[in-house]
Amino acid sequence: MDKDTFWLYDLKVEVVGSEKPMVCNHQVGDYFLVEGENLVFGADQRFPMYSLASILPLLPAKQRDTDPHDWMTTDTEVACPDPHCGGRFRITRTGRRIFSHAETTGLPDQRGVPYWAKEPSTDSNGGEA
């Protein structure tokens, strides 16, 4: 692997239930994807702002390689921030993409063609590279 490159996992964040009823506006099966730096929502998909705000700080760490025993690797469910809501959010790694520093930085002397302006390719695991 080129020293300028790094991998990020694609993620799926899906609403799962628990023994408590849900009181927030998310339903079991609702989900969004994380592809690189982008959050991808399906047509007519909604996701509560407060739940999203509690999940966002975890996503960059979930995208990166972590030690197999690190809780970021082993723990996949996050509780809704409303203590009265039974909603849980399962964060699953779905594939990986390779990026280069030059494609992702804003530093003028290190800038290349942005990754989102290039044609996607596929890695050996079926994910985009």
C-alpha positions as CSV (number, residue, x, y, z in Angstrom):
1,M,0.0,0.0,0.0
2,D,1.3,3.5,-0.9
3,K,2.4,5.5,2.1
4,D,0.0,8.3,1.0
5,T,-3.1,5.9,1.3
6,F,-5.3,4.8,4.1
7,W,-8.5,2.7,4.4
8,L,-11.8,3.7,5.8
9,Y,-14.7,1.3,6.5
10,D,-18.2,2.0,5.0
11,L,-20.8,1.8,7.8
12,K,-24.5,1.0,8.1
13,V,-26.2,2.6,11.1
14,E,-29.5,0.8,11.7
15,V,-32.3,1.3,14.2
16,V,-32.8,-1.9,16.3
17,G,-35.3,-2.4,19.1
18,S,-34.9,-3.3,22.8
19,E,-37.2,-4.4,25.6
20,K,-38.3,-0.7,26.1
21,P,-40.7,1.0,23.8
22,M,-39.4,3.7,21.4
23,V,-40.6,7.2,22.0
24,C,-38.4,9.0,19.5
25,N,-39.2,9.2,15.8
26,H,-37.1,6.3,14.6
27,Q,-38.4,2.9,13.6
28,V,-36.8,-0.5,13.7
29,G,-35.2,-1.0,10.3
30,D,-34.5,2.7,9.6
31,Y,-30.9,3.2,8.6
32,F,-28.4,5.4,6.9
33,L,-25.0,4.6,5.4
34,V,-21.6,6.2,5.9
35,E,-19.4,6.2,2.7
36,G,-16.2,8.0,3.2
37,E,-17.2,11.4,4.7
38,N,-20.8,11.2,3.4
39,L,-24.0,10.2,5.2
40,V,-26.3,8.6,2.7
41,F,-30.0,8.4,3.4
42,G,-32.6,6.6,1.4
43,A,-35.5,8.3,-0.3
44,D,-38.0,9.7,2.2
45,Q,-35.7,8.5,5.0
46,R,-35.8,10.6,8.2
47,F,-33.6,10.4,11.2
48,P,-34.0,12.3,14.5
49,M,-31.5,15.1,15.0
50,Y,-30.7,14.4,18.6
51,S,-30.1,10.7,18.0
52,L,-27.9,11.6,15.0
53,A,-26.0,14.1,17.2
54,S,-25.2,11.3,19.7
55,I,-24.0,8.9,17.0
56,L,-21.9,11.2,14.8
57,P,-18.8,11.4,17.2
58,L,-18.4,7.6,17.0
59,L,-18.5,7.2,13.3
60,P,-14.9,8.4,12.4
61,A,-13.5,5.9,14.9
62,K,-15.7,3.1,13.7
63,Q,-14.4,3.8,10.1
64,R,-10.8,3.1,11.1
65,D,-8.9,-0.1,11.9
66,T,-8.9,-0.7,15.6
67,D,-7.5,-3.4,17.9
68,P,-9.7,-6.5,17.9
69,H,-10.1,-6.1,21.7
70,D,-10.9,-2.3,21.6
71,W,-14.6,-1.5,22.5
72,M,-14.8,0.4,19.2
73,T,-14.3,-3.0,17.5
74,T,-16.5,-5.2,19.8
75,D,-19.4,-3.0,20.8
76,T,-21.8,-2.4,17.9
77,E,-24.9,-1.0,19.5
78,V,-25.4,2.6,20.9
79,A,-28.4,3.6,22.9
80,C,-30.7,6.5,22.0
81,P,-29.7,9.5,24.0
82,D,-33.3,9.8,25.4
83,P,-33.3,7.8,28.6
84,H,-37.0,7.0,28.1
85,C,-36.5,5.6,24.6
86,G,-35.8,1.9,23.9
87,G,-34.1,2.7,20.5
88,R,-30.7,1.3,19.8
89,F,-28.5,2.0,16.8
90,R,-26.4,-0.9,15.4
91,I,-23.2,0.3,13.6
92,T,-21.9,-2.3,11.2
93,R,-18.9,-2.3,8.9
94,T,-20.0,-3.1,5.4
95,G,-16.9,-2.7,3.2
96,R,-13.8,-0.6,2.9
97,R,-12.5,2.2,0.7
98,I,-9.0,3.4,0.1
99,F,-8.2,7.1,0.1
100,S,-5.1,9.1,-0.4
101,H,-4.0,12.0,1.7
102,A,-3.8,14.2,-1.5
103,E,-7.4,13.4,-2.4
104,T,-8.8,14.3,1.0
105,T,-6.7,17.2,2.4
106,G,-7.4,20.9,1.9
107,L,-3.8,21.8,2.2
108,P,-3.0,23.6,-1.0
109,D,0.6,22.2,-1.4
110,Q,-0.6,18.6,-1.0
111,R,-3.9,18.7,-2.8
112,G,-4.8,16.3,-5.6
113,V,-8.0,15.4,-7.4
114,P,-10.7,15.0,-4.7
115,Y,-11.7,11.3,-4.1
116,W,-15.4,12.1,-4.9
117,A,-14.4,13.3,-8.4
118,K,-12.8,10.0,-9.4
119,E,-14.3,6.8,-10.7
120,P,-14.8,4.2,-7.9
121,S,-12.9,0.9,-8.1
122,T,-13.5,-2.3,-6.1
123,D,-11.2,-4.0,-3.5
124,S,-10.7,-7.7,-3.3
125,N,-13.5,-7.9,-0.6
126,G,-16.1,-6.5,-2.9
127,G,-16.0,-3.0,-1.4
128,E,-15.1,0.1,-3.3
129,A,-11.4,1.0,-3.2
